Each structure stands twice: as structure tokens, then as C-alpha cells.
């Protein structure tokens, strides 16, 4: 039996006025997304990958979580957060530092 997983959407607040604020709130409410991305990156690195695309891992994460989510319409992973997850992963996971290419952020 597959356990039901639901992504929680945090309430709007002052900090939610920015992409960064919305990302931080989403990340805090949904730690599974970060864990899944890190696990996939490490799996790829173990297989010999030295450079990864966050978009590729994002879509696999989207699929994996979708398969465990009962309410398809409630399932949302905002593509705007991909680059922020790439930066956060490289900042917090020393073994994955430098694995993603990033550009300068265009907006906050």
C-alpha cells in the first residue's frame, strides 16, 4: 500500500511577496522535495555523473511524488523554485557542491 503524500502550500504572507519568500515557505512545508532531489543527485553522482541539470532531477521528483499523491490536482511543483533548490543543495551538501550550473538570479 502506498502512503498518501500531499504537498502543503503555505499561507501567503509578507515574505511570500517574493519568489525567494515563496520558495522558503514551500521548502519548509515540503522537506520531501529537497530530500528527493538530493537522493537523485547522489544516485547520479555514484553512477559517474559529474554535472547534472536540476530540471532533469525536478521532473523525476515530480513523477516520483506524483505516484505517491492521491490528489493529482493538488500536486504542484513550481518550476520557478528549481534554481533555488540547485543553489541550496550545493550550499548544504558538500559532496554535491558545483554539480549544477547556475546563472545569476534575475529576481528576488
N, C-alpha and C positions, 0 to 999 in steps of 0.2 A: 504494500500500500504506500502510495506517495503522499507525504505530508503536504498540506496546503501551505503555500507561501504567498504572501501578499506584500507588495512594496508599499510602504507607508509614505504618503505625501504629507509633509509637514505643513502646518498652517502658515499663511502669509504673514510676514512681519516686516518691520523696518528694514532689517538686513536682507530680506527677500527681494528688495527692490533691485538688487544687482545680481548678475549671473553668479558671481562668487558667493554671495549670500545664499542664493537658492541652492547652489552646489553643496555648500557646507551643511545646510539643513537636510538635504537629501542624503548626503553621505552619513550624517549622524543617525538618521532614521532608518537607513538601509545598509548596515555593515556587510551584509552578504555580497553586495555588488563588488566592493573592494576585495574581499576575500576570494571571490571567484576570479577576478582579474589577475590577482597576484598568483593564484594557483595555476592559471593558464600560462602566464608568463614564465613561471618557473618550470612548468612542464616543457614548454618550447625550448627554453634555455638548456634544460637537461638533454634534449634531443639535438643540441648543437647550434641552435639559433643564436646569433649574436645581436641582431637588430630585429625589432618587432614593430608592427603597426598597431596602435591602440584600437583603430577601427575594426581590425580583424578580431581582436580579443573581445571587443564590445559586442559584436554580432554573435559570437559564440556564447558569451554571457547572456545576452538577450534570449537566445534559444534555450540554453540550459535552464534559466529561471522560468521562462515561459512554460516549459514542460512540467514544472512543479507548481504552477499557479492555476488555480481553479477558475478565476475570473479573468478571461483574456482581455476584456475591455478595460479592466483596472490596471493592467500591466503596462508600465511606461518606463522607458529608459531614454532620457533626453540626450540626444547626440551632442548637445552643447557642453555636456559635462565630460566628454571623452578626454579632451586635452588636459583638463584639471585632474582627472584620475591618473593620467600618464605622469604628470608632474608630481603628484602626491606619492605615487608608487616609487618613483625614482628617488624622491626625498626620504622616504621612510624605510625602504628596503635596499640596503647597501649592495646586495647581490644583484639587484636589478638596475642599479644606477647606470644611466647612459644607454639603456636598451631601446628607448624611444627617441625619435627625432621630434623636437618641438620648435615651434615658432614663437615669436613674441606675441603675447596676448593682445588682442585688438580692443577688448572692452573688459570692464571690471565685473 
